Amino acid sequence: MNISLPSLAKPCLALAIGVSAAISAFAEKPNIVMILSDDQTWTDYGFMGHEHIRTPNLDRLAESGVVYRRAYVPTPLCRPSLMTLATGHYSKDHKITGNDPSPKLAAVRSPEHIELSRQMLENIDRLDTLPKILSRNGYLTHQSGKWWEGSYQRGGFTHGMTGGDTGGLLRHGDKGLEIGREGMEPIFDFIERAESDNKPFYIWYAPFLPHTPHNPPERILKRYETLGLDPALAKYYAMCEWFDETCGELIDHLEERGLRDNTLIYYVCDNGWIQKTEDTVVPEGWFTQFAPKSKQSVYDGGARQPIILSWPNQLKPGVRDELVSSIDLFPTVLSAAGVETPDGLPGIDLLPNAREAKRIGRDIIFGDSYAHDIVDLDNPEASLMYLWCIRDRWKLILSYDGEVNRYAVVHPRDEAIQLFDILADPFEEENLAKRHPEVVSELKDEIENWYPLTQRKLVSRN
């Protein structure tokens, strides 16, 4: 068959135009970078007013973006908090409610425990993650740092550091934990790869910082030792600054590559950490390095975390006092990428508010918190400890009788119902439940409508 040159050239030209348009569309999409702190309280930044901790790079990020000062994570514990960021679901729905299977079910590192850990990893397989969705929409995606859910491929990342071991016994992640503490080259190499491929990129930067071990560089530690602080506190402060340094390296690299203007950086922390010192008052049997009302706690010291959205091409700097949640970051990122958010997700796209201070379409946020150890992989209620909500100035905490194992001392649950005015009492020292029964009743109804329980009951020690 004879085919004339013009008839052959037209399809080729059309194909070339189509490929060019696709490449152009990818190039126009913003790059997106998540920066996730690990175990840091909401007060512990320069931009949040801390008098000692130096965070000049995060301060710079805050000055360039929109800061949500009244932001929260629904479940203030490492693994569940990260799964919420990755999936856009509350813990009650993604079912990673704790860090590990309960030792009640099987001895740690026994074959039975390994099998339970493997089963936990299967939760990520049944859910659409942010990396999966972005990868399907033309993004190269990179994982580094904390990642509990096996290999980076299992989460849908196209590139990454965490290989994943059988059964997840390395817990936080393996090689991925080198990022930040041992340099930033894997991320820089990935950025170069994305640029070479002319693809937009997404980066999950979740370094093991300022998480223990608190072993900051001596050059940073000396600065805090001169303040006469408790040695443990000086180390923690230095760890916060060390983490901030790594954030500066990443931000500077984006600027040097000419990528910063079209890159959305969003910042949050997985949960709080109040450093225990020699003067900290703790209950008998307390064994953790953190103080009460911080990590694993639904008090603000554990659950409140500022969120920053910084996108120079799109967002004018500002400060917001609306109540927001890390559950909102999933739809916000997809919105920035021009990707439709899947149906059934509870979060709200924050970009209209960040861009034009438009009202956020709700006046209440919720949280669910469980024991560190999962007693039933299929039934989140089995280890449910707290449900909570915040509306305006009021925060209601309901304590439930879910099973707790190794960390019982961290969760005394002495009061079934606690109500705080967190604007007047941000450290939640005065329970106002008996003085405002009408507020308790209204918010309790809200919680019970949000999370209808079938088994758990309020603790009876009120």
GIUR-V313685 format. One line per field, one symbol per residue. ss: DSSP state (@ for helix, = for strand, . for the rest). psi: psi as a letter, one per 20 degrees, with the letter a starting at -180 (. if undefined). Layout:
ss = ???
psi = ???
This chain:
ss = ....@@@@@@@@@@@@@@@@@@@@@@@@..=======..................@@@@@@@@@.===..==.....@@@@@@@@@@...@@@@.....==.........@@@@@@@@@@@@@@@@...@@@@@@@...======.......@@@...==.....@@@......@@@@.=..=.@@@@@@@@@@@@....======...........@@@@@@@@.....@@@@@@@@@@@@@@@@@@@@@@@@@@...@@@=======.....=..............=.........@@@@=..====.......===...==@@@@@@@@@@@..............@@@@@@.......=======..==.....@@@@========..=======.......@@@......=====...............@@@@@@@@@@@@@@.......=....
psi = pppqgghhhghggggggggghggggghhqqqppppoqompqhilqgijjpigpomhghgggghiappohmqqphomqfghghhghhijqrhhhijniahqqpihhqppjrhhgggghghhhihhhiqprghgghhikiqppppqbpoilbrhhhijqhqahphprpikiiehrdhhihqfhkrjghgghgghggghilqqqppnomqlqkqqpnmrqhhghhhhhiikrphhggggghhghgghghhhggghghghjkihhkpoppprqhrrooppahippqrpjpiriqrqkdqjqirhihhppqppoonhihpqqrpqjqprqihihghgghghikpppqqjqirpoighghgjkqpplrjqqrqpqrqhpphohinhhhkpgqqrqppdipppppprkqpqehkhhimhlhphpppqnighmijmhoojghimhhgggghgggghhhnoqigqqqqjl.
